[in-house]
């Protein structure tokens, strides 16, 4: 994987990319794109505390560190939280260890649902190293650590793609978009959508429904989009976190998705170019865009992962 990227970079002649090809004894160019102000949490923080922190700080992943040494112990992502709330494997913490007591489970330490075997990258590594690792390990973000195993940054798919976007310039969306799309309807409950996301490893699900102004042929058009972050934000507002501290906790995920889906959508067509898509994602801080035709029918979706794969091809 890494050799394929290096070959593509070396064969690219339109403009200099100024990328390192190999490690050095000093910081590598990975530190040029890594976010250095990383929000972390100790493993003693409760699940509900971490969920609130992620909403407040607007982060999709949160490294778990030792408060004394600063060493990385694990990582928690938005998908982990949804897995816990919405009936994935981590939901077994509620039904098993806490015997159905939702209140007890959300106050369990985050170490009970975090990933403790974390894929990391060294601060001496290259951007090319990061691109290869993300694709090989199927991860959207990687903590950057120094020689003392202290976290010194965080790099994501978006950071890499933005840096390498010239490699995908002028390529059409239709050749790289995902067309086998899993969708749901506005009436689906939040719990149902989280199960769709967790079971299919999806970070976003398009919402389709019948067009009330269209012809009477039951044609379904794109009505919205819901992401893992949207669901977590929704749970975090309207006093729903307060509700989690009561025995009504499970009612929080028994709400139609239309209450939290995004309806003011940014969409593109299959004829748009990937470098333009990259700029939209960077400007709007989004990582997936639905693709529609002239009748507003959903024909595909393009994600930051699709763009990263294209960098390698």
N, C-alpha and C positions, 0 to 999 in steps of 0.2 A: 504493500500500500504506500509506504513512504517513498519507495523508489519511483513509483508511478508519478507521484506529485513532483518529485525533484526533476524527473524527465520533462514533465509538462512545463515547469517553471523555466528550465534551461532552454526549452524550445520556443518560449514566448519572446517575441522580438519587438512588440509594439511599444513597450515602455519598460524601463528598468523597475523591477519589483523590490530590489535591495533586500533579499531574504537570505538568511543564513542557511547553509546546507547541512551543517553538522554542529555538534556541541562545542562549547569553549569552556575554559576554566572560570570565566566570569559569567555574569548574567547573559542569557541568550536573548534573541529578539522576541521570545515569548513575553518578556516583561514589558515590551513596548505596547502590547495590546491588552495585557491582563489588567483587570481592575484591582487596584492595590488596597483600597479601603474596603476590606471584607468584613461583613457583619457575621459574627459567630455566636454560638451558644454553648454553655456547658451541658454535659450529658445528664445532669441532675434537673435541668429545666423540664417542666411538665409538657405533655403534648399540647394542652390548651395554650400554654404560655408561648410555645414555639409557633403555633398556628397564628396567634395574635401578632407576634413579632413579624412574621412573614407578610402578613397583611399590612401592618403599619409601615414597614420598610419597602414594600413592593418588590420583594425578591422571590425567585422561583426555587432557589436552593440555598441551604444554610449549613455551612460546615459546623461540626460539633468538635469542640476543642477542650483540652485540659486547661483550666484557668491558671494553674501554676506555671506549667512549662510552655503553654501555647501550642503543644503538639496536636496534630489532627487525630481525632479518635473515630470520626464517622461523618456522615452527611445525611441530611434530611431534605427531601424535595417536596414540591407541591403534590406530586403524584403519590408520595408516601402518605401524606395527610389525607388525601381523598380515598386512598386504599383503606385507611383506618375508618374514616367516616362512612364510606359507601359500600362496604361489603366485600372488599378484596381479602386477601390472605391476612392482612394485618387487622382486619375486623375481628378475627378470631381472638384477639386480645380481650375484646369486650365479652364475647360469648363464652370463651374458655376460662382464662385466668381470672377474669373479674365477674364471671358467672352472670353476664347480662347487665351488670351495674354500669351504666353509661357514665355516670358521674365519677365513679371510681376510676374507670378506664382513662378518661380524658385528663385525669390528674396523675397518671402514671408517668415516670420519667421518660424523656424522649429516647433514651438508649434502648427502650423496648421495641421501637419500630424503626430506628435509624439503620442505615447501611453501614456496617463497620469495616467491611473490606473495600475501602475506597480507592478508585483509580486516581492516581495523582501524577503530576508531571513536575520535573525539577526546574528550578529557576534558571538553570543553565541550558535548558532545552530550546528548541526552535519552534516557530509557528508551524512548520511542516510536521514536526513531531506531534503537535497538538491535533492537527487536522487528521493525521493517520490514526491516532489513538481514539478520537471521538467516533470515527467510522468503524474501527475494528471492535471497540468495546460497546458501541451503541449507547453512548452517553452524551448528554447535551451540554455538560459543563464539567470542568476539571479543576480541582484545587491545585495551586502551584505552591510547592514547598521548597525550603532551602535545605542546606546540608544538615541542619539540626532538626529536620522534620517539622519545622514551624511553618504555618501557612503564611505566605507572603503575597498571595494574589488569587484571583479566580478568572479563568478564561472560559468562554462559552462558544458554541457554534456560531452565534452571531458575530462575535469579535473576529473569528477566523475568516468567515465569509466576507465581511466588510473589508478586511485587509486584502483579500485575494479576489475581489469582485471583478477586476479587470480580466481575469482568466475566463470569465463566463459572459463577457460583453457580447451583445448582439445575438445571443442565442435565444431562440423563441421558447416561450413558456410551454407550448403544446408538446415539445419533444421531451420535457422533463417533469411535467406535472403528474400528480397521482390521480388516476381516474377511477380506481376501485375504492369508492368512498363509502364509509359507514356514516349514516345520518340518523336523525331522530326527529320527533315532532314537538311542537311547543308544549303539548300537554304532558310530556314525559316528566316524571318526578326526578328531582335532583339525585336521589339515590340510584335511580335507573341509569342516568347518564354517567354517574361516577363508575358504575359497574361496567358500562360500555368502554369507558376510557381505560380502566384498570385492566380489564380482560383482553383488550386489543392493543394495549400500550400506545394509546392515543392521548395527545395533549390538547386536542381540540376536536369538536364535533359540529358539523353544520346542521342547522335546524331548517327543515323544509315543511311546507304545508300548502294546502290548497289556496290558490289565488282567489280571494273573494270578489275581485273585479274582473276575473278572467272568464272565458267561455265555460259552459257547463260540461266540462269533460274531466273534472277531477284532476286537472293538471297541477302538479306540485311545483312550487317555486321556492327559491332560497328566501327564508324569512329572518334568519339570524345565525349567529355563531356563538358557541359556548366553549370556553377554554378552562383548563384546570384552575388557572389563576382567577378567572371570573367567579367560579364556584366558591373558592376560598374567600374572595373579597365579599361575596354575597353573605356567606355565613358570618363574616366579620362585621357586617353593618346591621342596621335596624335592630340592634339589641339582641341579635341571635346568639352572640357569644354569651350574653347574660342568661339566655334561655338554656344554654348548654349546661349551666350549673344547677339545673333543676332535673327532675325526673322526666321532663318533657324533651330531653335531649334528642331522641330519635325523630321527633316531629320536625326538627330543623331540616332534615334531608327529605321530608315528605311534602315537598313544595314543587309545583310545576316549574319546569325550566324556563318558561316564558317570563318568569319574574326576574331572572338574572341574566338572560341571554343578551348579547349585543345585537341591536337591530340597525344601528347607524354604521353599516358595513363599508369597508373598503374592499372593492372587488376589482378584478382585472379580467382581460380576455386572453384567449390562448395565443393571440398574435403579439402580445406584449413581450418585451425583452427582459431577460433575467437581470441585467445590471440595473434596469429601472425598478424591477421588483425589489432588488437588494436595497436601493436607496429609499423606497417606500417603507420597507421594514425598519431600516435604521431611523428614519425620521419619525415614524409613528410608534416605535418600540413594540412592534408586533412580530410574530414568528411564523405566521401562516395566513395565506390570503385565498379566499374562494375564487374560483374561475367560473364565470357565467357566460351564456350566449346572449344574443340580442333579445331573447324572450325572458330573460332572467332565470333560465333553467341552469341549475348547477351541473357543470360538466367536469369539474376537477378541483383540485386544491394544490397549491404550491407552498411548501414549507421550507424553513431554514435548513432542515435535514436534506431536502431535495437539492437545495443550492450547494450544500457542502459536498454531496455525492458528485455533483456536476463539476466541481472544482477538480476532482480526481480524474474524471473520465477523459 
